[in-house]
Amino acid sequence: MKTLRGFLAIALSAWALTNARAAAAPAESVQVADSVNRFGFSLFSRLAAENLAGPKPAENLFISPASVAWAFDMLLNGAAGPTLEAMTKTLEAGGLSLAQLNAANLALRQSLESADPKVEIAIANGLFGKAGVSFLPAFLEPVRRYYAAKLAALDSAETVNAWVNEKTRGKIPTILKPENVTPQTILVLVNAIYFKGLWEKPFPKAATAPQPFHLLDGSAKPHPMMSRSARFRYYEDAALQAIRLPYGSGRLGMVVVLPAQGSSLKALAAGLDAGRWRSLVAGLKERPGKLVLPRFKAEYATELSRTLKAMGMELPFTEQADFKKLAQVPPGWWVKISAVFHKTFVEVSEEGTEAAAATAVTMLAGSAPPPPEAPFTMVVDRPFVAAIEDGATGLVLFLGAIVAPQ
């Protein structure tokens, strides 16, 4: 299914979005979750605007704000000066010091991975470094301690792909192409998330039946639609309807947001930010109703450099970037981000949801090319000196001054 209209499925971890869940998490973890949401909705709105306004037919869009943020949070430990400030600002992570952010991310990861015995969440971080590069303890130690990321050898793109394939249970077999790892690539930072949750109350398979699903171009096609009548946490206003479907014991859930008739997915995505999301989820109240939801499966892949630069993270991608805490390089060399690859997978069925995400940030190092030499002009039109010398010893065999060439 290539287009989405009639519902917007946003499978974000909702640990900071209700009073009960917020109370179970440390305050700084909630603060980090809020910053990830602010960054995530900003990233989502830009990608959605491009996707829905482009000349090509819109495709399914599904991202993991947490995966992107965690990959960059690791990299913050190697940045300094304006580079660190630009990254922190774009990531909406300015409310905490770097030490607080690292500790909060550790607490958040531990809280999520133990959130519900009926839901599987696995979060993994990895570093793949070029042999011979001296990565600094100021970077490696906090990344190891707070993100459980150990430095492994960067042999090829396949090394990173094999790691991602394992951590996502085969749902994302590749994240890099062979050409994404060049002789200048010194480091690849990777985050992977795997999620598998069964609905608290599954949809009865017998109730699934083909129904029309209306596409963005106005056409409709039959699609398997699941159906269930129950009490749901639900909200509606003039612009949308929203419903939350809990997994397992209820801490984690999927929130589905449907633009109202006469509105559009484009308008909904444009108006959705972290504040709107927070108030929307807070407004969900339990009431009886019937939900009809399509079964769906989607895969999404993108390179985020252009979007992140537009969000304010331009400096880290230039040769003026300051990653002096990351690695020791020869004087005059630069280290910069070269690309940010992001892939996701999601499948929603009567039983529940399986999803995976991976983010890879590739880093390059090199030396600045020498400045171009200015061309010169030499016109020997006046008396001059001429010598014949031995290039091996420096011995001058002949030496003279020519004042009047014959």
SVG drawing of the C-alpha trace seen along z (x, -y; Angstrom):
<svg xmlns="http://www.w3.org/2000/svg" viewBox="-20 -45 102 61">
<polyline fill="none" stroke="black" stroke-width="0.4" points="0.0,0.0 1.7,-3.1 -0.4,-5.9 -2.0,-6.8 -5.2,-8.6 -7.9,-8.2 -5.6,-7.5 -2.2,-8.5 -0.6,-5.7 2.1,-7.1 3.7,-4.3 5.8,-6.5 6.7,-5.2 4.4,-7.0 6.3,-6.9 5.9,-10.6 2.4,-11.2 0.2,-10.2 0.4,-10.9 0.6,-7.3 3.5,-6.5 5.3,-9.8 5.1,-9.0 6.9,-5.7 9.9,-7.3 12.6,-9.5 12.0,-13.2 15.1,-13.7 14.0,-10.7 10.6,-12.4 12.5,-15.6 14.5,-13.7 11.4,-12.0 9.8,-15.4 12.9,-16.7 12.9,-13.6 9.2,-14.3 9.8,-17.9 12.7,-16.9 10.7,-14.0 7.6,-15.9 9.6,-18.7 11.5,-16.1 8.2,-14.3 6.4,-17.4 9.2,-18.3 9.4,-14.8 5.6,-14.7 5.5,-18.0 8.1,-16.9 6.4,-13.5 2.9,-14.9 3.9,-17.8 6.4,-16.1 5.8,-15.3 5.9,-11.6 3.0,-9.8 3.2,-9.9 4.6,-6.9 4.2,-5.6 6.2,-7.6 7.3,-5.9 10.2,-7.1 11.7,-6.5 12.5,-9.8 14.1,-8.0 16.5,-6.0 17.7,-9.2 18.0,-11.1 19.9,-8.4 22.4,-8.0 23.1,-11.7 23.1,-11.8 26.1,-9.4 27.9,-11.8 27.3,-14.8 30.0,-13.3 32.6,-13.9 31.5,-17.4 32.5,-20.8 31.9,-24.5 29.4,-25.8 29.1,-22.2 27.9,-20.9 25.5,-23.8 24.0,-23.3 23.4,-19.6 22.0,-20.2 19.6,-22.9 18.4,-20.8 17.8,-17.8 15.8,-20.0 18.2,-18.8 19.2,-22.1 17.4,-21.7 20.0,-19.3 23.8,-19.2 25.5,-16.5 26.2,-14.5 22.5,-14.8 21.4,-13.8 23.7,-10.7 22.4,-9.6 18.8,-10.2 19.1,-8.3 20.5,-5.3 17.6,-5.5 15.1,-5.8 16.5,-2.8 16.5,-0.7 12.9,-1.8 11.7,-1.0 13.4,2.4 11.7,3.5 8.4,1.7 6.2,4.7 7.0,8.4 4.3,8.8 6.1,6.4 9.6,6.9 11.7,3.8 15.4,4.1 17.6,1.0 21.1,1.4 23.9,-1.1 27.1,-0.4 30.3,-2.1 32.3,-0.9 35.7,-2.6 38.5,-2.6 41.6,-0.7 44.5,-3.0 42.3,-5.9 42.8,-7.0 39.4,-7.6 39.5,-9.5 38.5,-8.3 36.4,-11.5 34.1,-10.1 34.4,-6.4 33.9,-6.2 30.5,-8.0 29.2,-6.2 30.2,-2.9 28.9,-3.7 25.6,-5.3 24.7,-3.8 26.4,-0.3 28.1,-0.9 31.5,0.8 33.9,-0.1 34.2,2.6 36.3,2.6 34.8,1.0 35.8,3.5 33.1,2.7 29.4,1.7 28.6,5.4 30.0,5.3 27.4,2.7 24.6,4.3 25.2,7.7 25.0,6.0 21.8,4.1 20.2,7.3 20.8,9.1 19.6,6.3 16.4,5.8 15.6,9.6 16.1,9.5 13.5,6.8 16.2,4.4 18.8,6.5 20.8,3.5 21.3,-0.1 24.4,-1.0 25.4,-0.4 29.1,0.6 29.8,-2.9 28.7,-4.5 31.9,-3.3 34.9,-4.9 38.6,-5.2 37.8,-8.5 35.1,-7.0 36.5,-6.8 33.4,-6.0 29.8,-4.8 27.5,-5.3 24.4,-3.1 21.3,-2.8 18.8,0.1 15.4,0.6 13.2,3.7 9.6,3.7 7.1,6.5 3.9,6.0 0.6,7.9 -2.6,5.9 -4.0,5.9 -7.2,7.0 -6.6,8.5 -8.9,7.9 -11.0,10.9 -9.8,12.4 -13.3,13.4 -14.3,9.7 -11.6,8.7 -13.1,8.1 -12.3,6.2 -13.5,2.6 -12.7,-0.4 -9.7,-2.4 -9.6,-5.8 -6.3,-7.0 -4.9,-10.5 -5.9,-10.8 -9.6,-10.2 -9.7,-6.6 -10.5,-3.6 -9.4,-0.1 -10.5,2.9 -8.2,3.6 -8.4,6.0 -9.9,4.0 -9.9,5.2 -12.8,4.3 -13.4,4.3 -16.1,2.9 -15.0,2.1 -14.2,-0.7 -11.3,-2.8 -9.4,-5.8 -10.7,-8.2 -10.7,-11.9 -12.3,-14.0 -12.6,-17.6 -13.5,-19.4 -10.1,-18.5 -9.5,-14.9 -10.4,-11.7 -7.8,-9.9 -7.7,-6.6 -5.1,-4.7 -4.6,-0.9 -2.6,0.5 -0.1,3.3 0.4,5.9 -0.3,4.4 -1.0,0.9 2.1,-1.2 2.9,-1.1 0.3,-1.7 -0.3,-2.9 -2.1,-6.1 -4.0,-6.4 -5.0,-9.9 -7.6,-10.3 -8.1,-13.7 -11.8,-14.8 -13.9,-14.6 -13.1,-17.6 -9.6,-18.0 -6.5,-16.2 -3.4,-14.3 -1.3,-17.2 -3.1,-19.6 -3.0,-17.2 0.8,-16.6 1.5,-20.3 -0.3,-21.1 1.1,-18.3 3.9,-19.2 5.0,-18.0 2.7,-20.4 -0.4,-19.5 0.5,-15.8 0.8,-16.1 -2.6,-17.8 -4.2,-15.4 -3.0,-12.3 -4.0,-14.0 -7.5,-14.5 -8.1,-10.8 -11.0,-9.6 -12.4,-6.1 -15.7,-5.6 -17.5,-2.9 -17.1,-2.7 -16.1,-0.7 -12.8,-0.9 -12.2,0.2 -8.4,0.2 -6.6,1.5 -4.0,4.2 -0.8,2.8 2.9,3.3 5.3,0.6 9.0,0.2 10.7,-3.2 14.2,-4.4 15.7,-7.9 18.9,-9.9 18.3,-12.7 21.3,-15.1 19.3,-17.6 16.4,-17.7 18.7,-18.0 20.7,-20.8 17.4,-22.7 16.5,-22.2 19.7,-23.9 22.3,-21.2 24.4,-22.4 27.8,-23.1 28.5,-19.4 28.3,-18.4 31.1,-20.9 34.9,-20.8 34.6,-23.5 32.9,-21.1 34.5,-20.7 34.8,-17.0 38.0,-17.3 36.7,-15.2 35.9,-12.3 39.3,-11.3 42.9,-12.3 43.7,-13.4 46.8,-15.0 47.0,-18.9 45.1,-20.5 42.7,-17.5 38.9,-17.8 36.2,-15.4 32.6,-15.8 29.3,-14.0 28.9,-12.7 25.5,-11.1 22.6,-10.0 20.8,-6.8 17.4,-5.9 15.3,-2.8 12.1,-1.5 9.8,1.5 6.3,1.9 3.6,4.5 0.2,4.2 -2.1,7.2 -5.0,8.6 -2.5,9.8 -0.4,6.7 2.6,4.8 6.1,5.6 8.4,2.7 12.1,2.0 14.3,-1.0 17.9,-1.7 19.9,-4.9 23.5,-5.1 25.6,-8.3 28.8,-8.1 31.8,-10.3 34.6,-11.3 38.1,-12.6 40.5,-14.2 42.9,-17.1 42.1,-20.4 43.5,-20.6 46.4,-23.0 45.4,-26.5 45.7,-26.9 48.9,-28.5 48.6,-31.8 50.0,-31.9 53.1,-34.0 54.7,-35.8 58.5,-36.1 59.9,-38.2 63.8,-38.0 64.2,-41.3 67.1,-42.8 70.5,-41.6 70.2,-38.3 72.3,-35.6 72.6,-32.1 74.2,-29.1 74.8,-25.4 74.7,-23.3 74.8,-19.7 71.4,-18.7 72.9,-15.8 75.6,-17.7 74.6,-21.3 77.9,-22.1 77.8,-25.1 79.7,-24.3 79.2,-27.5 77.9,-30.9 77.5,-34.1 75.7,-37.4 74.3,-38.1 74.1,-41.8 73.9,-41.7 72.8,-38.4 74.6,-37.7"/>
</svg>
